[in-house]
Amino acid sequence: MKNIFLFCLLIFANMLFSNSVFSQYGMPVTYYGEDVYGMGMGETGQADLFRINSNFSNPSLLVSTNKVLFTTASQFGYVWYQDAQNEFRNDGIYLPYFKIAIPLAKHRLGFSFNSTASGNLETVEEKTFISTNSDTLHYKNINRLESSLSKVSLLYAFQNNILNFGIGANYYFGHKTSFFFLDYDNSVTEPTAEFSDTRYEIDQTFKKPNFTIGISKKIKSLAFALSYSNAVDLEGETTYKYDHFPGSEDIEFNQDLFSYPAITASGFSFKFAEKYKVSIDLNYFFWKDTEFADYNTYKLGIGFAYDPLSGYGKWFNEIPLRLGAYQEELPFKVNNAKVLEKALTAGFSIPLQSSDKKFDFAVKFLRRGDVDKHDYADESLMFSIGITGFDIFRKRLKKTEPRDIPEADEDYIQGL
């Protein structure tokens, strides 16, 4: 019951999303499938077969678990917007993923829901000016942008001594809303054809399936993985709404609204000295083949982990620790300059009743853009909490069995 209550809280958290000042150019807040363990390790782990790994961006990693696996997470933190003169802070919280894996001999079945990309931005400007009639007019200009892209996946993997194989059927769905509101202070300004409250809104919803295939292999202390997802042009509806003097109207039509590129992802993990590990991941995005960007982009991450054996030494020596960093090139330019996202990460785990049940924690400090090049930039400090384990299909073992209660010996009782 406690687990269900916590999961409901995490679902509720999905209503709020992190923001970025670059949201007007695309969806800069991205997530590619890593679990909280990997988030604290430079957002790596595509090839980490040395643990129970729920990074299902590569479906073949389903083979890392031999039990029914349930995992979810919540991420929250602070975002600072900067330009040459000002700095503003905003808060954000969201649910990056919810995943289940079910083992059946050498086969694995899985389900995954995760946020893939998002970008929200709201600006409010208040102004006063003098009209041609020498009237003083007060108005508020509100611009709001909300966009998100999510993915639901059905996954299958096969464990093989030569090469692990996995395939995923994905379904993308998302929305984008652009809202503009010009609000005059009616206590000062009477509505007219020239000066009246004005609302414009563009609502877009889009969806379409694609697929992912992946392979992985562990050879002693080295593991590698490779995956590919095909490009997809998301289809949907666009609705234009306006409301200004003297009336309002809604206009709808269908079209291709958003293109998501083909992705190749590769990773390597190396374990040494029994309790140390290093991972390197490289994602390559073929944006040039879409109408959204004229160049391809990448994300490169590196991470280090300390995974001690349990039952040895003091309790603080048994806490797994992680450090990492990554750099990602975003698929849009500002002032004709490419935008880079750079981050430092750290994390640790708290094991619960067994090694496959734990809480993972991660923290990330991120900087996106450069004020000198792009006129503004983002900085954010994000915290992640993940739950792994909880075999929900296994019944708790009974420690006792029915047995007869022995009766007292009458001769012994009479002799007392």
N, C-alpha and C positions, 0 to 999 in steps of 0.2 A: 504493500500500500504506500509506503514511504517513497519507493521508486516511482510509482505512478504519479504521485503528487509532484515530485521533483520534475518529471518529464512534462507535466502540464505547465509548470512554471517556465520551462525552456521553450515550449511551444508558444506561450504567450509572449515571450521575449522576441519572437520572430516578427512582431508587429512594428518594431522600430529598427531602423537600419543606420549603419554608419554613413557619414557624409564626406563629401570632398568638394573643394572649390572648383575642381576640374570636371564636375559632373555635366556642365554645359557642353562638353566636347565628347562625352561618351559615358561608359560605366567604369570608372577607375578602381572601384573597390571590388577585388576579385578573390575567388576561392577556387582551387583546383583539385581538392579531394583529400588533402593531408589531414590526419587526425591531430589531436592536441599534442600528443607526443612529438609528432613531426613538426608542428608549429613552433615548438620551442627549440627545434634543431635546424633553424634556417629554412623552415617550411620544406623539408626534404622527407625522404622515406619511401620513395617509389620502389626501391629495391631491397628494403629492410626486411629480410626473411628470418632475422635472428630474434624475432619477437612476434607476438600476436599483433598484426598490423591491419588496421581498418582503413588504410589509404586505398580505396576501391576505384580511384581514377584509372588504375591498372587492374582489370578484373581478375587477373591470375593471382593476385595477392590474397584472394579468398582462401587459398590453400594454407595460409599461415595459422589458421585456427582449426582445432579438432573438436570444439564444443560449439554449441549454439551461442553466438556472440551478439550482444546488444550494446550499442555505443551511441552516445549523443553528446552534445557540447553546447555551451553558451559563451558568447564573446561580448565584452563590454569595455568601455573606456572613454577617452576624451580625444577630441579633434580640435586643432588650432588652425585657423585660416590666417594667412599673412599676406600683406602687400607692403609697399614701401613705407607707408605711414601707419598702418593699423594692424591689430591682431585681435581675432575673435575666437571664442571657445564654444564648442558644442559637445553634447554627450551622445553616445550611441550604444545600442545593445541589439544583438540579433542571434539567431540560431544558425550556425554554419552547416550542421549536418545531423542526420538521424540514419543509422545503418543497422542492418541485421544480416547475419551469415548463419547458414544451416549446413552442417557437414553430413554427407551420406556416403560412407566408405571413402573412395578416392574422389568423389564428386562434391562440389560445393554449390549451394544456391544462395543468392543474396539479394537484398533490397537496399536501395540508397535514395535518400532525399537530401538535396543540399542546395544552398544558394550558390549560384555561379558568379554573378556580377551584380553590382548595384551602384547607384549614384544619386544622391539627393542634395538639393541646394535650395535655399530660400533667402532672398534678399528683400529688405524693406527700406524704402527711401521716402523721407518726408520733406516736402518742399513748400515754399511760399513764393508767389510771384504777383506782379501787378498787371492786370489786364489792360486792354486798350481803353476801357471805360474808367480806368483808375481805381478799379476795385481790387482789394487784396484777396487773393485766392489761396486757400490751403488745400493740399491734397497729399495722399499717400500712394506710393507706387509699390505694389507687391508682385514679385516674380517668384514662382515656385516650380521646381522640377523634381519629379519623383520617378525613378526608373529601377527596375530589378529584372533579373533573369534567374530562373531556378531550373533544376533538373531532377527528374525521377528516373531511376535506373533499375531494371531487372537484370541480374547478373548470374553467370554460370562459370565455373572453373573446374579444371580437371588436373589432379595431382599426378605427375609422372616423374619417373626417375631420370628421364632424359631432359624434359623441359615442361614446366608448368604452363598451362594454356588457359586463357579466360576470354569471355566475350560478354558484352553488355548491350542491351537494347535501351536507349535513352529517349526521354521525351522532354524537350525544352518548352517552357512556357514563361511568359513575362508580360510586363506592361511598362508604359511610359506615359506620364501625364505632365503636360506643360500648362501652367496657369499664370495668367496675367490679370491684375486687378488694379484699376485706377480709381481711387476712392476720394472723392471730394468731401470736404467738411460742409455738410448741408446746412449747418447752423450759420454758415457764412455765405455759402454759394448756393443759389437756387439752380436746380437742374435745368439745363437748356440743351439744345442740339450741339452747342459748342462746348459746354462744360457740364458733363453728366457722368455719373459713375459708369465705368466700362469694365466688362469682364470678357476675357477670351480664354478658352480652354481647349486643348487638343489631347484626346485620350486615345491611346494605342494599346491593343492587346495582340500578342503574337505567340505562335506555338508551332512545333514541328518535331518529328523524331529524327534520330540518327543512331549510329552504332559506335562501339569501341571494341578493339581487340588488343590483347596484351599477352606477353610471355614473360617468364621469370625463371631464374635458376640460382640455386645456392651450391657452391663448390667449396667445401671446407670453410675457410674464413672469409670468402669473397662471395658476394651475391650481386646479380645484375638483373635489370628489367627493361623492357621496351614496350611501348604502347602507341596506338594510333587511333584517332577519332576523325571521322570524315566531316567535311564542311557542310553547313546546313543554312538554307535561306528560310528564315522564319516567316510564316504567313499569318495574316490577321486582319483586324479591322481598325479603321481610324474614324474617330468621331470628332467633328469640329463643332464647338458650341460658342455662341456669342450672345451677349446680353448688354445692350446699350440703347440709348435713345434713338428711335422710338419703339424698338421691339427686340425680339430674340429668336434664335433658330438653331436647330441641330442638323448637321449634315454628316452622313455616314457613307463610307465606301471601303472596299477590300483591296489589299495590295500586299506585296512583299515588303516587310517593315524593318527587318534586322538580319544581318548576315553574321554568322559565327564561324570562325575559320577552322580549317583542318589543323589538328594538333599532333605533333609527334613528341613523345616524352620518353626520356631515358634516365636511368639512375644506377648508381653503384654504391654498395655498402661494404665496408671492410671492418672486420672485428679482429682485435689484437689484444694480447696480454689478458685474455679471458673476459675482462670487464670494461674494455674501451672499444669505441666504435666511431667510425667516420663515414658520412654519407654525402654524396654529391648528386644533385638532380639538375637536369637541363630540359626545359620545355621550349619548343619552337612553334610559333604561331604563324600560319600562312595567311596573314591579313591581305597580302598583295593580290590574292586571288578573289577577294571580295570587293564590293563597291565602297566599303567603309574606309579603307586606308590604302595608300600606294606603296607600302613597304611592310616587310615581315618583322616580327618582334620576337623577343626571347625572355626567359626568366631563368636565372642561374642561382642555385642555392648550395650552401655547404654547411654541414653541421657536425658537431662532436657530441658524444654521449659517454657518460660514466654509468654503467649498469652493474652494480656490485651484486655478489651472491648473497641471498638472504640467509640469516642464521649465523653470520660471522661478524664479530666485532660489535661495537656500540651501535645503537639504533640510528644515530646520525651518519654513521658510515655506510648504512644500508639504503639510504635514500638515492634513487637514480637522479642524475643531474644532466642537463643538456645546455649547449650553447650553439649559436649559429648566426648566419647572415645570408641575405640574398639581394639580388638586384634584378629589377624587371623593367623592360622597356614598354611603355604604353603605346597603343595604336593611334595616337593623334599628336599633332604638333600645335604649339602655342607660340605665336610670334615667329613662326617658321623654324622653331627649335623643338627637337624631340624631348619628351618628358620622361624622366627616369624615376622609378620608385626604389628606394634603398631602405633596408631595415636591419636591425640587430635584434636577436631573439634569445630567450633563455627559458628554461623550464625544469620541472621536477615532478616526481610521482610519489604518491602515498599508497603503498599496497594495502589491500584489505584482507579478507580471510584467506585468500590464496593468490598465487602469482598472476592469475588471469583476471582478477578483480581488483580494480584500482581507480583512484582519482588521478588524473593528469592535470597539471597546471602549466600555463605558458604566459609569457609577457613579451610584447613586441613594441619597440620604438621605431617609428616609420617616418620617413621624410619623402614627400612627393613634390617634384618640381623645384624651381629655383627662382627667387624673387628677381634677381638680376636679369635672367633670361626670359622669364615668362610673366613678369610683373606681379605674380603671387605664387604662393606655395602652401602645401599642407604639412602639418606635423601631427602625429597621433601616438597615443600611448594606449595599447589595447591589452586586455587581460582575458585569458581563455581558461575555462574549466571543462574538463571532459570526464565522462563516466565510461568505463570499459568493463565488460564482464556480464554478470547477472544472467546465468543460464536459465531463461524463463520457461523452458520446456522440461526441465528436470525436476522430479519430485525429490523432496528432502528425504534422505534415508532414515528409516526408523531404527532406533538403537535398541529396542526391546521387541520381544516376541511373546505371544500368549503362552502361558505356562500354568500348570496346576500348583496350587498352594498346598504344601505338605500338611497333613493332619498330625496333631500331637499324639505321642505314644501314651495310651492310657496307663499301662503298667509303670511307665516312668513317672507319670504325674502322681500316681498313688504312692510311689516310693518317696516322694519329696516330703 
